[in-house]
C-alpha cells in the first residue's frame, strides 16, 4: 500500500532511520504515518482514532530514546500503530489484526521493540516500573517509559503502579497522554515558561546542588514542600499536586501533537532521574477530520472510504446481541424502578447507552474499573436495588475476586452480563472471552447461563431479575444473533438449570452451549441426510447449575456425547458434563468440541471458529470422525 508519495516513510525501517531527520522531515514523517494508517485502516479496520492522536509522541520517543534497549511500555496499545510502522513492520501493517498477520497490540513475540505485551488497560506503569527496577539491579542504564492515556488512568491498577513507583524513587518516566482537555490559551504562556524552566538542565543541576548542601533535615523538607505546593498550583492545579504527592515530579502540560515540543521536552527529561510524569495534550483522531469530529465512532470505525470518510457497513436485519441487551435492560428498568445499569466504560459497546439516555439517573459508567463495578453493584444489591453489571468477558477476569468475595459469598442478586463471550475476532488473544464458563463455574451459588439466541438472552435477563441470590452470570457472543423474533415478545421465566431438546436422535448426543446449538443442528441435519445417522442435539442453557436430569436421560439413550462450546474445553461445559458422566455413567464417552488449551491469535470470528472446530462444517466432520471410529471399534470407542 506504500506509494512514492511517502518520501520519508518509505525509507524508515527502524527507529535508527529517523535519528538523522531534521524537524521539517520529522513533521513530514508524522503526516505520512497518519496518511498510511488511514489508508491501511480504511480497508483493514483497526483502532484508528487513538493511534492518529499519538503519532508525534511515538515518533518523539523513538527519536530521543534508544529502543529497544530503552523500554517503551504502552497502555492497552490502541495508540501504538505508529510504533509498529516505524519498527520494521510497515509492510506487515497492511495485514494488521488479520489471521496470520500482525497483532493489533504490542506483542513480545512479534518484535523486540514490543517491550511488553498489552491489550487490557492500566498495566503500563506497573510493567515499566518492573523494567526500571530490573535495570537497576542488573547495573544497566536503560530507560523505562510508560505511555498511558487519561482513560486508562481511571483504572485502579494504574494508581497502584504510580504509588509504588513514587515510593520506590524508581527511574521511570510516565507520559500521561490526555486527549480530553485542551490547553487553556489564557495560561499557555505561563505553562510554556514553567515547562522550559523545570526541564532546563541548568535549573535541575542547580536544584540538585542546593538540595545536597541543605542536607536531609527539617529546613530542606519545609522548603521542598513550599516549592512543590506552589509549583503544582501554578503549573497544573490539582492534577500536578496529586502526582507530586505520590512522589512524582510533574512536567507539563505540553502539546503532544507538536513534534518539536515533544522532542525538546523528552531530551531534557531523559537526563533527570527519579519518577517523572509528563502530561501531554493530544487530539484523538488528529489529522483526519471525520475522526476528530466524532471521536467515539472513530475509535474503531470499521471499513471506510478514506477520501470521504463514509463508513462502509453491512446492513443486516438481524440484531446484535448488544442491542438486544440494551433494549431489554431499558424495558426491564421501565417495569421495575429498582433496576440500574453499571458498565466500566463500555456504554456504547454493550448497548447500555440506551439506558443512559432514557434514564440517566439509573445508569452508572464507572470508568475502566471492573473490580469497582462489581463491588459497587454488590453494594447496590445489598441496598435493595437490582443491578445489571455489563462487562466484556475478557475484562471480567479482573473482577474474579469481587465476584466471589463481594457478590457470591454474600448471596447478593447481582446480574453480570458478559458481552463478547467466546472468540471475538481481530483483537486476538487478549480479548477472547474463552475462560468465563470455566473460571466462574467453581463459584458456589453462581448461575452461569449461555443463551442460544436473541429471544433467550431477553428471557434470561428477565429470569435473572427474579433470582433471589447471585451472581447470575449471562454470557453471550460479540456480533449478530440468529435472526429470531424478540422485539415485543412476552417474557418467559426460565428455570435455572433446565436445558432443552432441539433435535432427537440416538447413539451420539451433541450437548451445546449458546448459539453453537444452531450450528450443531445444521451439522446433525446434514449428517442425518448424508450418512443416515440420527443424532440428538441439546441446548444446555445453563452450565451451572447443570441439568442433571437431562444428562441422565441422555446417558441412557446414547453411547457418545460431544460437548460443543465457544469456551475453553478445560473446565467449562465439557468439564461439567464429563465430571458428572464419569461418576454416574462411566461407560458413556464424553468428547469435547471447543477452544483448545492454547492461546488463539487474531482473525475473523468465522476463521477462528473454523480453526477451533466450531462451525457447522467442523461439527459435521467431528461426527464423521466419531462414527468412523465407532464402526471400526464397535466394542470400544476411542477418543479422537
C-alpha positions as CSV (number, residue, x, y, z in Angstrom):
1,X,0.0,0.0,0.0
2,X,3.0,2.2,0.3
3,X,3.5,4.7,-2.6
4,X,6.1,7.2,-3.8
5,X,4.1,9.9,-2.1
6,X,5.7,8.7,1.2
7,X,9.0,10.4,0.7
8,X,10.2,9.9,4.2
9,X,8.2,6.9,5.5
10,X,9.3,4.6,2.7
11,X,12.9,5.0,4.0
12,X,12.1,4.2,7.6
13,X,12.6,0.6,8.5
14,X,13.7,1.0,12.1
15,X,13.9,3.8,14.7
16,X,17.6,4.4,13.7
17,X,16.3,5.7,10.4
18,X,14.6,8.7,12.0
19,X,17.5,9.8,14.2
20,X,19.1,12.0,11.5
21,X,16.0,13.7,10.3
22,X,15.6,17.4,10.8
23,X,12.4,19.0,12.2
24,X,10.8,19.6,8.9
25,X,11.4,16.0,7.9
26,X,10.0,14.7,11.2
27,X,6.8,16.8,10.6
28,X,6.5,15.3,7.1
29,X,7.1,11.8,8.6
30,X,4.3,12.3,11.1
31,X,1.9,13.4,8.3
32,X,2.9,10.4,6.2
33,X,2.4,8.0,9.1
34,X,-1.1,9.3,9.6
35,X,-1.9,9.0,5.9
36,X,-0.6,5.5,5.8
37,X,-2.6,4.5,8.8
38,X,-5.8,6.0,7.3
39,X,-5.2,4.1,4.0
40,X,-4.5,0.8,5.7
41,X,-7.3,1.0,8.3
42,X,-9.8,2.0,5.6
43,X,-9.7,-1.5,4.1
44,X,-8.4,-3.4,7.1
45,X,-10.1,-1.9,10.2
46,X,-8.5,-1.2,13.5
47,X,-8.2,1.3,16.3
48,X,-7.6,4.4,14.2
49,X,-8.6,7.4,16.4
50,X,-6.2,6.7,19.3
51,X,-3.3,6.0,17.0
52,X,-3.8,9.1,15.0
53,X,-3.6,11.2,18.1
54,X,-0.3,9.7,19.4
55,X,1.9,9.9,16.3
56,X,4.1,12.7,17.5
57,X,4.5,11.2,20.9
58,X,5.7,7.9,19.4
59,X,8.0,9.4,16.8
60,X,9.5,11.6,19.5
61,X,10.1,8.7,21.9
62,X,11.9,6.7,19.2
63,X,13.8,9.8,18.2
64,X,15.1,10.6,21.7
65,X,15.4,7.2,23.3
66,X,17.5,4.2,22.2
67,X,14.9,1.5,21.6
68,X,14.8,-1.4,22.0
69,X,17.3,-1.1,24.8
70,X,15.2,1.7,26.4
71,X,11.8,0.2,27.1
72,X,8.5,1.9,25.9
73,X,5.5,0.2,27.6
74,X,2.2,1.1,26.0
75,X,-1.1,1.0,27.9
76,X,-3.8,-1.1,26.1
77,X,-1.9,-0.5,22.8
78,X,-4.8,1.2,21.0
79,X,-2.4,4.1,20.3
80,X,0.6,2.0,19.1
81,X,0.2,1.9,15.3
82,X,2.9,4.4,14.6
83,X,5.2,2.4,16.8
84,X,4.6,-0.7,14.7
85,X,5.0,1.2,11.5
86,X,8.4,2.6,12.3
87,X,9.8,-0.5,14.0
88,X,10.2,-2.7,10.9
89,X,6.5,-3.6,10.4
90,X,5.5,-1.0,7.8
91,X,4.6,-3.6,5.1
92,X,3.2,-6.0,7.7
93,X,0.8,-3.3,8.9
94,X,-1.3,-3.9,5.8
95,X,-2.1,-7.3,7.5
96,X,-2.7,-5.8,10.9
97,X,-5.3,-7.8,13.0
98,X,-5.7,-10.4,10.3
99,X,-5.2,-14.2,10.6
100,X,-1.5,-15.0,10.2
101,X,-0.8,-11.2,10.2
102,X,0.5,-9.0,13.0
103,X,-1.4,-8.3,16.2
104,X,-3.3,-5.1,16.7
105,X,-1.5,-4.7,20.0
106,X,2.2,-4.7,21.1
107,X,3.3,-8.3,21.5
108,X,6.6,-9.5,22.8
109,X,6.9,-12.5,20.4
110,X,6.3,-10.2,17.4
111,X,9.1,-7.7,17.8
112,X,12.0,-6.8,20.1
113,X,10.6,-3.3,20.1
114,X,7.4,-4.5,21.8
115,X,8.8,-4.5,25.4
116,X,5.6,-5.7,27.0
117,X,2.5,-7.4,25.6
118,X,-0.7,-5.4,26.3
119,X,-4.4,-5.3,25.4
120,X,-6.1,-4.6,28.7
121,X,-5.8,-1.2,30.4
122,X,-3.9,0.3,33.2
123,X,-0.9,-2.1,33.2
124,X,1.8,0.2,31.8
125,X,3.1,1.9,34.9
126,X,3.5,-1.4,36.9
127,X,5.3,-3.1,34.0
128,X,7.5,-0.1,33.3
129,X,8.4,0.0,37.0
130,X,9.4,-3.6,36.7
131,X,11.7,-2.8,33.8
132,X,13.2,0.1,35.8
133,X,13.9,-2.0,38.9
134,X,15.3,-4.8,36.8
135,X,17.7,-2.4,35.0
136,X,18.9,-1.0,38.4
137,X,19.5,-4.4,39.9
138,X,21.4,-5.6,36.8
139,X,23.5,-2.4,36.7
140,X,22.0,-1.3,33.4
141,X,21.4,2.3,32.3
142,X,18.3,1.6,30.2
143,X,15.4,4.0,30.5
144,X,11.8,2.9,31.2
145,X,8.8,4.8,29.8
146,X,5.1,4.2,30.3
147,X,2.7,5.7,27.8
148,X,-0.8,5.8,29.4
149,X,-3.9,7.6,28.2
150,X,-6.2,9.5,30.5
151,X,-8.9,6.8,30.1
152,X,-6.6,4.1,31.3
153,X,-5.6,6.2,34.3
154,X,-9.1,5.7,35.7
155,X,-8.1,2.0,36.4
156,X,-7.1,1.3,39.9
157,X,-4.0,-0.7,38.8
158,X,-2.5,2.4,37.3
159,X,-2.7,4.2,40.7
160,X,-1.2,1.1,42.4
161,X,1.7,1.4,40.0
162,X,2.1,5.1,40.5
163,X,2.0,4.7,44.2
164,X,4.7,2.1,44.2
165,X,6.9,3.9,41.7
166,X,6.8,7.2,43.5
167,X,7.6,5.5,46.9
168,X,10.5,3.5,45.3
169,X,12.1,6.5,43.7
170,X,12.5,4.5,40.6
171,X,14.0,5.9,37.4
172,X,10.8,5.9,35.4
173,X,9.0,8.3,33.0
174,X,5.2,8.1,32.9
175,X,3.7,10.0,29.9
176,X,0.1,10.9,30.5
177,X,-1.5,11.2,27.1
178,X,-4.5,13.3,27.8
179,X,-6.8,13.7,24.8
180,X,-9.9,15.2,26.5
181,X,-8.7,18.5,27.8
182,X,-7.4,21.3,25.5
183,X,-4.7,23.8,26.6
184,X,-6.1,26.9,28.1
185,X,-5.0,29.8,25.9
186,X,-5.1,32.3,28.8
187,X,-2.4,30.5,30.7
188,X,-0.5,28.9,27.8
189,X,2.5,31.3,28.1
190,X,2.8,30.6,31.8
191,X,2.7,26.8,31.1
192,X,5.3,27.1,28.5
193,X,7.6,29.3,30.6
194,X,7.3,27.0,33.6
195,X,7.9,24.0,31.4
196,X,11.0,25.4,30.0
197,X,12.2,26.3,33.5
198,X,11.5,23.0,35.1
199,X,13.1,20.9,32.3
200,X,16.2,23.2,31.8
201,X,19.4,21.2,32.6
202,X,20.9,24.2,34.4
203,X,17.9,24.6,36.6
204,X,17.9,20.9,37.6
205,X,21.7,20.9,38.2
206,X,21.5,24.0,40.4
207,X,18.5,22.5,42.2
208,X,20.4,19.3,43.0
209,X,23.4,21.2,44.3
210,X,21.2,23.3,46.6
211,X,19.4,20.2,47.9
212,X,22.7,18.4,48.5
213,X,24.0,21.3,50.5
214,X,20.9,21.7,52.6
215,X,21.1,18.0,53.6
216,X,18.2,15.8,54.7
217,X,16.7,18.0,57.5
218,X,13.6,19.8,58.5
219,X,14.6,23.0,56.7
220,X,15.1,21.2,53.4
221,X,11.8,19.4,53.7
222,X,10.0,22.6,54.5
223,X,11.5,24.4,51.5
224,X,10.6,21.4,49.3
225,X,7.0,21.4,50.5
226,X,6.6,25.1,49.8
227,X,8.2,24.8,46.3
228,X,6.2,21.7,45.4
229,X,2.9,23.2,46.6
230,X,3.4,26.5,44.8
231,X,4.6,24.9,41.6
232,X,1.8,22.4,41.5
233,X,-0.8,25.0,41.8
234,X,0.8,27.3,39.2
235,X,1.6,24.6,36.7
236,X,-1.0,22.0,36.9
237,X,-3.6,22.7,39.5
238,X,-5.0,19.7,41.4
239,X,-3.6,17.2,38.8
240,X,0.1,18.0,39.3
241,X,-0.4,18.3,43.0
242,X,-1.8,14.7,43.1
243,X,1.1,13.2,41.1
244,X,3.7,15.1,43.2
245,X,2.0,13.9,46.3
246,X,2.6,10.4,45.1
247,X,6.3,11.0,44.7
248,X,6.5,12.1,41.0
249,X,7.9,15.3,39.6
250,X,5.3,16.7,37.3
251,X,6.0,18.4,34.0
252,X,3.5,19.9,31.6
253,X,1.1,20.1,30.1
254,X,2.8,20.1,26.7
255,X,1.3,19.9,23.2
256,X,1.7,16.2,22.4
257,X,0.9,16.9,18.7
258,X,3.8,19.4,18.3
259,X,6.8,17.2,17.4
260,X,9.3,20.0,18.2
261,X,7.9,20.5,21.7
262,X,7.7,16.7,22.3
263,X,11.3,16.1,21.3
264,X,12.7,19.2,23.2
265,X,10.8,18.1,26.4
266,X,11.9,14.4,26.1
267,X,15.5,15.3,25.6
268,X,15.5,17.4,28.8
269,X,13.7,14.8,30.8
270,X,16.0,12.0,29.7
271,X,18.8,13.2,31.9
272,X,16.6,13.7,35.0
273,X,16.5,10.7,37.4
274,X,13.7,9.6,39.6
275,X,9.9,9.2,39.0
276,X,8.8,11.7,36.4
277,X,5.3,12.4,34.9
278,X,4.9,14.3,31.7
279,X,1.4,15.5,31.0
280,X,0.8,15.8,27.2
281,X,-2.3,17.1,25.5
282,X,-3.2,15.4,22.2
283,X,-6.3,15.2,20.0
284,X,-7.8,11.8,19.3
285,X,-8.2,11.4,15.6
286,X,-5.7,14.1,14.9
287,X,-5.2,14.9,11.2
288,X,-8.4,13.2,9.9
289,X,-11.4,15.4,10.1
290,X,-14.1,12.7,10.5
291,X,-12.1,11.1,13.3
292,X,-11.6,14.5,15.0
293,X,-15.3,15.3,14.8
294,X,-16.7,12.0,16.1
295,X,-14.1,10.5,18.3
296,X,-16.3,7.8,19.8
297,X,-17.2,6.3,16.5
298,X,-13.7,6.6,15.0
299,X,-12.0,4.9,17.9
300,X,-12.5,1.8,15.9
301,X,-14.7,2.7,12.9
302,X,-14.6,-0.4,10.8
303,X,-14.0,-0.1,7.0
304,X,-14.4,3.3,5.4
305,X,-13.7,5.4,2.3
306,X,-10.5,7.3,3.1
307,X,-11.4,10.1,0.8
308,X,-14.9,10.9,2.0
309,X,-14.8,9.3,5.5
310,X,-18.0,7.4,4.7
311,X,-18.1,4.3,6.8
312,X,-18.8,1.0,4.9
313,X,-21.2,-1.1,7.0
314,X,-23.0,-4.3,6.2
315,X,-26.7,-3.6,6.9
316,X,-28.4,-6.6,8.3
317,X,-32.0,-7.2,9.5
318,X,-30.5,-9.3,12.3
319,X,-30.0,-7.7,15.7
320,X,-26.7,-7.6,17.5
321,X,-26.6,-9.2,21.0
322,X,-25.5,-5.9,22.5
323,X,-28.6,-4.2,21.1
324,X,-30.9,-6.9,22.5
325,X,-29.2,-6.4,25.9
326,X,-29.6,-2.6,25.7
327,X,-33.2,-2.6,24.7
328,X,-34.2,-5.3,27.1
329,X,-32.5,-3.6,30.0
330,X,-34.3,-0.4,29.2
331,X,-37.6,-2.3,29.1
332,X,-36.9,-4.0,32.4
333,X,-36.0,-0.7,34.0
334,X,-39.3,0.7,32.9
335,X,-41.1,-2.2,34.6
336,X,-39.1,-2.1,37.9
337,X,-37.7,1.1,39.4
338,X,-35.0,-0.9,41.2
339,X,-33.2,-1.9,38.0
340,X,-30.0,0.0,37.4
341,X,-27.2,-0.4,34.9
342,X,-23.4,-0.4,35.5
343,X,-20.6,-0.5,33.0
344,X,-16.9,0.0,33.2
345,X,-16.5,2.5,30.2
346,X,-18.3,0.3,27.7
347,X,-21.7,2.0,27.5
348,X,-21.9,2.1,23.7
349,X,-20.2,-1.2,23.1
350,X,-22.5,-3.1,25.4
351,X,-25.7,-1.3,24.5
352,X,-26.2,0.5,27.9
353,X,-26.1,3.9,26.2
354,X,-29.9,3.4,25.6
355,X,-30.5,3.4,29.4
356,X,-28.0,6.3,29.9
357,X,-30.1,8.5,27.5
358,X,-33.5,7.5,28.7
359,X,-32.9,7.1,32.4
360,X,-29.6,8.8,33.2
361,X,-30.3,8.6,37.0
362,X,-30.4,4.8,36.7
363,X,-27.1,4.5,34.8
364,X,-23.5,4.4,36.0
365,X,-20.4,4.4,33.9
366,X,-17.6,3.9,36.5
367,X,-14.7,4.2,34.1
368,X,-12.2,1.4,33.4
369,X,-12.7,-0.1,36.8
370,X,-14.1,-3.7,36.6
371,X,-13.3,-4.5,40.2
372,X,-15.1,-1.4,41.5
373,X,-18.0,-2.0,39.1
374,X,-18.7,-5.4,40.6
375,X,-18.4,-4.3,44.3
376,X,-20.4,-1.2,43.6
377,X,-23.1,-3.5,42.1
378,X,-22.9,-5.6,45.2
379,X,-23.5,-2.5,47.4
380,X,-26.4,-1.5,45.3
381,X,-27.9,-5.0,45.6
382,X,-27.4,-5.0,49.3
383,X,-29.2,-1.7,49.4
384,X,-32.2,-3.1,47.7
385,X,-31.6,-2.4,44.0
386,X,-31.5,-4.8,41.1
387,X,-28.1,-4.1,39.4
388,X,-27.2,-5.3,35.9
389,X,-23.4,-5.0,35.5
390,X,-22.2,-5.4,32.0
391,X,-18.5,-6.2,31.4
392,X,-16.8,-7.7,28.4
393,X,-16.0,-11.3,29.2
394,X,-12.2,-11.0,29.0
395,X,-12.2,-7.9,31.2
396,X,-14.4,-9.6,33.8
397,X,-11.4,-11.7,34.7
398,X,-10.1,-8.8,36.6
399,X,-13.1,-8.8,38.9
400,X,-12.9,-12.5,39.8
401,X,-12.2,-11.8,43.5
402,X,-15.0,-9.3,43.8
403,X,-17.5,-11.7,42.1
404,X,-16.6,-14.3,44.8
405,X,-16.0,-12.2,47.8
406,X,-18.4,-9.3,47.4
407,X,-21.3,-11.0,45.5
408,X,-21.3,-14.7,45.7
409,X,-20.2,-15.1,49.4
410,X,-22.9,-12.7,50.5
411,X,-25.5,-14.2,48.1
412,X,-26.3,-10.8,46.6
413,X,-28.6,-10.7,43.5
414,X,-26.2,-9.1,41.0
415,X,-26.7,-9.8,37.3
416,X,-23.4,-10.0,35.5
417,X,-23.9,-9.8,31.7
418,X,-20.6,-10.8,30.0
419,X,-20.6,-9.4,26.5
420,X,-18.1,-10.7,23.9
421,X,-18.1,-14.3,25.3
422,X,-16.1,-16.8,23.1
423,X,-14.0,-15.8,20.1
424,X,-14.2,-12.1,19.5
425,X,-12.1,-12.0,16.3
426,X,-9.5,-9.5,15.2
427,X,-8.5,-8.3,18.7
428,X,-7.0,-11.7,19.4
429,X,-5.8,-13.5,22.5
430,X,-6.1,-10.6,24.9
431,X,-9.8,-10.1,24.1
432,X,-11.2,-13.6,23.5
433,X,-13.8,-14.4,26.1
434,X,-12.7,-18.0,26.4
435,X,-12.4,-18.6,30.1
436,X,-15.6,-17.3,31.7
437,X,-17.5,-20.6,31.9
438,X,-14.6,-22.4,33.4
439,X,-13.4,-19.8,35.9
440,X,-16.8,-18.9,37.2
441,X,-18.2,-22.5,37.3
442,X,-16.2,-23.1,40.5
443,X,-18.0,-20.4,42.4
444,X,-20.6,-21.8,44.9
445,X,-24.1,-20.5,44.3
446,X,-23.3,-18.9,40.9
447,X,-25.7,-19.3,37.9
448,X,-24.0,-19.4,34.5
449,X,-26.3,-19.0,31.5
450,X,-25.5,-19.1,27.8
451,X,-28.4,-18.0,25.6
452,X,-28.7,-19.7,22.2
453,X,-30.3,-16.6,20.5
454,X,-31.7,-13.1,21.0
455,X,-35.0,-14.3,22.5
456,X,-33.3,-16.5,25.0
457,X,-30.9,-13.6,26.1
458,X,-34.0,-11.5,26.7
459,X,-35.7,-14.2,28.7
460,X,-32.6,-14.9,30.7
461,X,-32.3,-11.2,31.7
462,X,-35.9,-11.3,32.8
463,X,-35.3,-14.5,34.8
464,X,-32.2,-13.1,36.3
465,X,-34.2,-10.1,37.6
466,X,-36.3,-12.6,39.6
467,X,-33.4,-14.5,41.1
468,X,-33.2,-14.3,44.8
469,X,-29.4,-14.6,45.1
470,X,-26.4,-14.2,42.9
471,X,-24.2,-13.9,41.0
472,X,-26.4,-14.6,37.9
473,X,-24.0,-14.6,35.0
474,X,-25.2,-14.4,31.4
475,X,-22.5,-14.7,28.8
476,X,-23.1,-14.1,25.1
477,X,-21.0,-13.6,21.9
478,X,-20.0,-10.5,20.0
479,X,-21.9,-9.7,16.9
480,X,-25.2,-10.6,15.3
481,X,-27.8,-13.1,16.6
482,X,-29.7,-15.8,14.8
483,X,-32.4,-13.6,13.4
484,X,-35.2,-14.9,15.7
485,X,-38.1,-12.6,16.7
486,X,-37.6,-11.0,20.1
487,X,-38.9,-7.4,19.9
488,X,-42.3,-7.1,21.6
489,X,-42.1,-10.7,22.7
490,X,-43.7,-11.6,26.1
491,X,-41.1,-12.5,28.7
492,X,-40.8,-16.2,29.7
493,X,-39.4,-17.2,33.1
494,X,-36.7,-19.8,32.6
495,X,-35.9,-22.2,35.4
496,X,-32.2,-22.2,36.3
497,X,-30.5,-25.5,35.5
498,X,-33.0,-26.6,32.8
499,X,-32.0,-27.3,29.2
500,X,-34.0,-28.2,26.2
501,X,-34.1,-30.8,23.4
502,X,-33.6,-29.2,20.0
503,X,-33.3,-32.5,17.9
504,X,-34.0,-36.1,19.0
505,X,-31.9,-39.0,17.8
506,X,-29.8,-41.9,19.1
507,X,-26.2,-43.1,19.6
508,X,-24.5,-39.6,19.5
509,X,-25.6,-36.6,21.5
510,X,-24.4,-33.1,20.9
511,X,-24.7,-31.0,24.1
512,X,-24.3,-27.4,23.3
513,X,-23.9,-24.0,25.0
514,X,-25.1,-20.8,23.3
515,X,-25.6,-20.1,19.6
516,X,-23.5,-23.1,18.7
517,X,-26.7,-25.1,19.3
518,X,-27.8,-23.9,15.9
519,X,-24.6,-24.9,14.3
520,X,-24.9,-28.3,15.8
521,X,-28.5,-28.7,14.5
522,X,-27.2,-27.7,11.0
523,X,-24.5,-30.3,11.2
524,X,-26.8,-33.0,12.6
525,X,-29.4,-32.5,9.9
526,X,-26.8,-32.8,7.2
527,X,-25.3,-35.8,8.9
528,X,-28.7,-37.5,9.0
529,X,-29.4,-36.7,5.4
530,X,-26.0,-37.7,4.0
531,X,-24.9,-40.5,6.4
532,X,-28.2,-41.8,7.8
533,X,-27.3,-41.3,11.5
534,X,-29.9,-39.9,13.8
535,X,-28.0,-37.5,16.1
536,X,-29.5,-35.7,19.1
537,X,-28.9,-32.0,19.8
538,X,-29.4,-30.4,23.2
539,X,-29.3,-26.7,24.3
540,X,-28.0,-27.0,27.8
541,X,-28.8,-23.3,28.6
542,X,-27.1,-23.4,32.0
543,X,-23.6,-24.5,32.6
544,X,-24.3,-24.1,36.3
545,X,-26.4,-25.5,37.8
546,X,-26.2,-28.3,35.3
547,X,-29.4,-30.1,34.2
548,X,-28.5,-33.4,35.7
549,X,-31.9,-34.9,34.9
550,X,-31.3,-34.1,31.2
551,X,-27.8,-35.6,31.3
552,X,-29.3,-38.7,32.9
553,X,-31.7,-39.2,30.1
554,X,-29.0,-38.6,27.5
555,X,-26.7,-41.2,29.0
556,X,-29.5,-43.8,28.9
557,X,-30.0,-43.3,25.2
558,X,-26.6,-42.5,23.8
559,X,-23.1,-44.2,23.7
560,X,-21.2,-41.0,22.9
561,X,-21.6,-37.4,24.0
562,X,-19.9,-34.5,22.2
563,X,-20.0,-31.2,24.1
564,X,-19.9,-28.1,21.9
565,X,-18.9,-24.7,23.4
566,X,-17.2,-21.5,22.4
567,X,-15.1,-21.5,25.6
568,X,-12.1,-23.5,26.7
569,X,-12.8,-27.2,26.8
570,X,-10.9,-27.4,30.1
571,X,-13.3,-26.8,33.0
572,X,-16.2,-25.4,31.0
573,X,-19.2,-27.2,29.6
574,X,-17.1,-30.2,28.8
575,X,-15.6,-30.3,32.3
576,X,-19.1,-30.1,33.8
577,X,-20.6,-32.9,31.7
578,X,-17.5,-35.1,31.8
579,X,-17.4,-34.9,35.6
580,X,-21.0,-35.9,36.0
581,X,-20.9,-38.7,33.4
582,X,-17.6,-40.2,34.7
583,X,-19.1,-40.6,38.1
584,X,-22.6,-41.8,37.1
585,X,-22.2,-43.4,33.7
586,X,-18.5,-44.4,33.1
587,X,-19.4,-46.4,30.0
588,X,-20.5,-43.3,28.1
589,X,-17.8,-41.5,26.3
590,X,-17.7,-37.7,26.5
591,X,-15.7,-35.9,23.8
592,X,-15.0,-32.1,23.5
593,X,-15.5,-29.6,20.7
594,X,-14.4,-26.2,21.8
595,X,-11.5,-23.9,22.2
596,X,-8.3,-25.9,22.8
597,X,-5.8,-25.5,25.6
598,X,-3.7,-22.8,23.8
599,X,-4.0,-19.1,23.0
600,X,-5.9,-18.3,19.9
601,X,-4.5,-15.4,17.8
602,X,-6.4,-12.9,15.8
603,X,-8.6,-13.4,12.7
604,X,-12.2,-13.1,11.8
605,X,-14.7,-14.8,14.1
606,X,-15.5,-17.3,11.3
607,X,-11.9,-18.1,10.6
608,X,-11.2,-18.7,14.3
609,X,-14.3,-20.8,14.8
610,X,-13.1,-22.9,11.8
611,X,-9.7,-23.2,13.4
612,X,-11.3,-24.4,16.7
613,X,-13.8,-26.7,15.1
614,X,-16.9,-24.7,15.9
615,X,-18.6,-24.2,12.6
616,X,-21.4,-26.4,11.3
617,X,-19.0,-28.0,8.8
618,X,-16.4,-28.7,11.6
619,X,-19.0,-30.3,13.8
620,X,-20.1,-32.4,10.9
621,X,-16.5,-33.5,10.3
622,X,-16.3,-34.3,14.0
623,X,-19.4,-36.5,13.8
624,X,-17.8,-38.3,10.8
625,X,-14.6,-39.0,12.7
626,X,-16.5,-40.4,15.7
627,X,-18.8,-42.6,13.7
628,X,-16.0,-44.0,11.5
629,X,-14.1,-44.8,14.7
630,X,-17.3,-46.3,16.2
631,X,-17.7,-48.6,13.2
632,X,-14.1,-49.7,13.3
633,X,-14.3,-50.3,17.1
634,X,-17.9,-51.2,17.9
635,X,-16.9,-52.6,21.3
636,X,-14.6,-49.8,22.3
637,X,-15.0,-46.1,21.4
638,X,-11.6,-44.3,21.1
639,X,-11.4,-40.7,21.8
640,X,-10.4,-38.6,18.9
